[in-house]
Amino acid sequence: AAAALALLALLAALPARAEEIVGALSQNRVSITTTFSGVELFVFGAVKRQAPPAGARLDVVVAVEGPADPVLVRRKARSFGIWANAEAVLISAAPSFYAVAATRPLVEAVSETENLRHRIGIDAQVRARALDPSFDAAERDEFRRAVIRLRRAEGLYSEAAEPVRLQEQRLFAARFALPANLVAGDYRARIFLLHDGAVIALHEDVIAVRKAGLERWLYALSREAPLVYGLLSIAVALLAGWGASEAFRLLRR
């Protein structure tokens, strides 16, 4: 209730437009520690309008996107009885995490043109470029789908189990489960307001996902002093091996 009142006060202070959307996040910073097991993100907001709702169908779509990086995808082939890497396709842009939710199924809420323009759906987020010029569009699409399939299995790509809840064509809310295997970086939360499948307003927020505590120290050490990090890793492995052997020796007595 307090969040809704705060949103309504913010709406009153915004400049007048035909219709727009405002949103907020339950948290704008996520700390990855050694005990991090994931976190739930709550996205909420409201629609501001200067006139009664139009007759068009109103939809709200919320998407949370992680940092995007190129991904090299290889296909294995059997040669002389041995499975080895064969053809490769470079996925020029693939977000490390992507989750989307809408007030109704995405294919009904967003037109195909708007989906491609704003890259709202998971399929539109992943773009493939072939390294081998002999690959046709169908083969490149096969590699692109493989990336989506693998990251879905890892819980990194998803369409939220719960749809966006829209109350009285004004207040909305959505929940997302961020998994434990998040990549550190700046995540983007986008909130789309649509009329009959067309985007008429967009609101964006940034979520800073950072390593903290021991995780941050080890990550910084591996990047800034790789030799020290390697020697430390060897020392820890030797110590763990010696400790295990001593424990077994004592148990056998």
C-alpha positions in Angstrom: 0.0 0.0 0.0 2.8 2.4 0.9 4.5 1.7 -2.4 1.3 2.3 -4.4 0.8 5.7 -2.6 4.4 6.7 -3.4 3.9 5.8 -7.0 0.7 7.8 -7.3 2.5 10.8 -5.7 5.3 10.4 -8.3 2.7 10.2 -11.1 1.2 13.5 -10.0 4.6 15.2 -10.3 5.3 14.0 -13.9 4.8 16.3 -16.9 1.5 15.8 -18.7 1.4 13.3 -21.5 -1.3 11.2 -23.1 -0.3 8.0 -21.4 3.0 6.9 -19.8 4.4 4.3 -17.4 6.4 4.6 -14.2 8.0 1.7 -12.3 10.3 0.8 -9.5 12.3 -2.2 -8.3 12.3 -3.9 -4.9 16.1 -3.6 -5.0 18.6 -1.9 -7.4 21.7 -3.8 -6.1 22.4 -7.5 -5.7 25.5 -8.7 -3.8 27.0 -12.1 -4.8 28.7 -13.7 -1.8 29.9 -17.3 -1.1 26.5 -18.1 0.2 24.5 -16.5 -2.5 21.6 -18.8 -3.6 19.6 -16.4 -5.8 17.2 -13.6 -5.0 13.6 -12.6 -5.8 13.1 -9.3 -7.7 9.8 -7.5 -7.4 8.9 -5.0 -10.2 5.9 -2.7 -9.6 4.5 0.5 -11.1 1.6 2.4 -12.5 0.1 3.8 -15.7 -0.4 7.6 -15.8 -3.0 9.0 -18.1 -4.7 12.4 -18.6 -7.9 10.9 -20.1 -10.1 7.9 -19.5 -8.6 4.6 -20.8 -8.8 4.2 -24.6 -10.7 1.3 -26.1 -7.4 -0.4 -27.2 -6.3 -3.5 -25.4 -3.7 -2.5 -22.7 -0.8 -4.7 -21.9 2.3 -4.4 -19.7 5.5 -6.4 -20.4 8.5 -6.5 -18.0 11.9 -7.8 -19.1 15.1 -8.2 -17.0 18.3 -8.6 -19.0 21.8 -9.4 -18.0 25.1 -8.2 -19.6 25.4 -9.5 -23.2 28.6 -11.1 -24.6 29.5 -13.0 -27.8 29.3 -16.8 -27.5 31.1 -19.2 -29.8 28.9 -22.3 -30.3 30.4 -25.5 -31.7 28.7 -28.6 -33.1 30.3 -32.0 -32.3 30.7 -34.6 -35.0 32.0 -38.2 -34.9 35.1 -38.8 -36.9 37.0 -42.1 -36.8 35.0 -43.1 -33.8 35.9 -40.0 -31.8 33.5 -37.1 -31.0 35.2 -33.8 -31.7 34.3 -30.1 -32.3 33.3 -29.4 -35.9 31.4 -26.4 -37.3 31.2 -23.2 -35.2 28.9 -20.2 -35.2 29.5 -17.0 -33.4 26.5 -15.7 -31.5 27.2 -12.0 -31.7 24.9 -11.0 -28.8 23.5 -13.3 -26.1 22.5 -11.9 -22.7 23.9 -13.8 -19.7 20.4 -13.7 -18.2 17.0 -12.9 -19.6 13.5 -13.2 -18.1 10.3 -11.7 -19.4 6.7 -11.6 -18.1 3.5 -10.1 -19.6 -0.1 -9.6 -18.7 -0.9 -12.3 -21.3 1.1 -14.6 -23.5 3.9 -12.7 -25.2 2.8 -13.6 -28.7 -0.6 -12.0 -28.0 0.6 -9.0 -26.1 3.4 -7.8 -28.5 3.2 -7.6 -32.3 6.0 -9.2 -34.3 7.3 -5.9 -35.5 7.5 -4.4 -32.0 9.1 -7.6 -30.7 11.9 -7.3 -33.3 12.3 -3.5 -32.9 12.7 -3.7 -29.1 14.0 -7.3 -28.9 11.5 -8.2 -26.2 11.2 -12.0 -26.6 14.0 -14.4 -25.8 14.3 -15.4 -29.5 14.8 -11.8 -30.5 17.5 -11.3 -27.9 19.9 -13.9 -29.3 21.5 -13.1 -32.7 23.8 -15.4 -34.6 26.6 -14.7 -37.1 28.2 -17.6 -39.0 32.0 -18.0 -39.1 31.7 -20.4 -42.0 30.2 -18.6 -45.0 28.7 -21.8 -46.3 26.1 -21.8 -43.5 22.6 -20.8 -44.5 20.0 -19.0 -42.4 18.4 -22.3 -41.2 21.8 -23.6 -39.9 22.6 -20.4 -38.1 19.1 -20.5 -36.5 19.8 -24.0 -35.3 22.9 -22.8 -33.4 21.0 -19.9 -32.0 18.3 -22.2 -30.7 20.9 -24.4 -29.1 22.1 -21.4 -27.0 18.6 -20.7 -25.9 17.9 -24.3 -25.1 21.1 -24.7 -23.0 20.6 -21.5 -21.1 16.9 -22.3 -20.4 18.1 -25.6 -18.9 20.5 -23.6 -16.6 17.7 -21.4 -15.5 19.2 -18.3 -17.2 16.5 -17.8 -19.8 12.8 -17.9 -18.8 9.4 -16.6 -19.3 8.2 -15.9 -15.8 5.9 -18.5 -14.3 3.6 -15.7 -12.9 2.2 -13.2 -15.4 2.3 -9.5 -14.8 -0.7 -8.5 -12.6 -2.5 -5.5 -13.8 -5.2 -3.9 -11.5 -7.9 -1.6 -12.8 -5.8 -0.8 -15.9 -3.5 1.2 -13.7 -1.3 -0.6 -11.1 0.9 -3.5 -12.1 3.4 -5.9 -10.4 5.6 -8.8 -11.5 8.1 -11.1 -9.7 11.3 -12.6 -11.1 13.5 -15.3 -9.6 17.2 -14.4 -10.2 19.3 -17.7 -10.0 22.5 -18.3 -8.0 24.6 -18.5 -11.2 24.3 -14.8 -12.1 27.1 -13.0 -13.9 28.3 -9.8 -12.2 27.5 -6.6 -14.2 24.7 -4.1 -14.8 21.3 -5.7 -15.4 18.5 -3.8 -17.2 14.9 -3.9 -16.2 12.6 -2.7 -19.0 8.8 -2.0 -18.6 6.8 -1.7 -21.7 3.3 -0.2 -22.0 1.4 -1.5 -25.1 -1.8 -0.7 -26.9 -3.0 -3.5 -29.2 0.5 -4.9 -29.5 2.2 -1.6 -30.1 4.7 -0.1 -27.6 3.6 3.4 -26.6 5.8 4.0 -23.5 8.9 2.5 -22.0 10.5 2.8 -18.5 14.0 1.5 -17.7 15.9 0.8 -14.4 19.4 -0.6 -13.7 20.2 -3.4 -11.3 23.9 -3.5 -10.2 24.9 -7.1 -9.6 28.3 -7.2 -7.9 30.5 -9.7 -6.2 31.0 -9.0 -2.5 33.2 -10.3 0.4 35.5 -13.3 -0.4 34.0 -13.7 -3.9 34.9 -10.1 -4.8 38.5 -10.5 -3.4 39.1 -13.7 -5.3 37.7 -12.3 -8.5 39.8 -9.2 -8.2 42.9 -11.2 -7.4 42.5 -13.5 -10.4 42.3 -10.4 -12.7 44.9 -8.1 -11.1 47.5 -10.7 -9.9 46.9 -14.0 -11.9 50.3 -15.4 -10.8 49.5 -14.9 -7.1 46.0 -16.4 -7.7 47.5 -19.4 -9.4 50.1 -20.0 -6.7 47.4 -19.6 -4.0 45.1 -22.1 -5.8 48.0 -24.7 -5.9 48.7 -24.1 -2.2 45.0 -24.6 -1.3 44.8 -27.8 -3.4 48.0 -29.2 -1.8 46.7 -28.3 1.7 43.4 -29.9 1.0 45.0 -33.1 -0.3 47.4 -33.3 2.7 44.5 -32.7 5.1 42.4 -35.5 3.5 45.3 -38.0 3.5 45.9 -37.2 7.2 42.3 -37.7 8.0 42.2 -41.1 6.3 45.4 -42.1 8.1 43.9 -41.3 11.5 40.7 -43.1 10.7 42.6 -46.3 9.7 44.4 -46.5 13.1 
